Amino acid sequence: MAYSEVLASRIRAILAESTGISEKRMFGGLCFLKDGHMFVGLTAKDLMARVGKDAYAASLARRHVREMDFTGKPMAGYVFVNEKGLAKDAELEFWVRHCEQFATTLPPKTKKLTPR
């Protein structure tokens, strides 16, 4: 699945001064991780936003936002924001910063041991 390279570049610009950021191809698109935790990602037309369970209902109440449901079942704590909700730089920055902040509340990732 393709994703918008223009949107990816806009996200990279927002995160330019952030630490612990990496990118990974996931969910058929591109995801941004903070210290190993996915917090935003791109699909063909939408931003995947990891807002957390506490901010889930408030996020769904915003314009241009819907439940994230890859398998037909909504994923609690994650929403999709469509391209209309990301048109202005301030709107995109809101989502990126909000989700990046949520990622900082998650426990540190531990390395998985590979069996020999």
Buried (B, 14 or more C-beta within 10 A) or exposed (E): EEBBEEBBEBBEEBBEEEEEBEBEEEBEBBBBBBBBBBBBBBBEBBBBBBBBEEBBEEBEEBEBBBBBEEEEEBBEBBBBBBEEBBEEEEBBBBBBBBBBBBBEEBEEEEEEEEEE
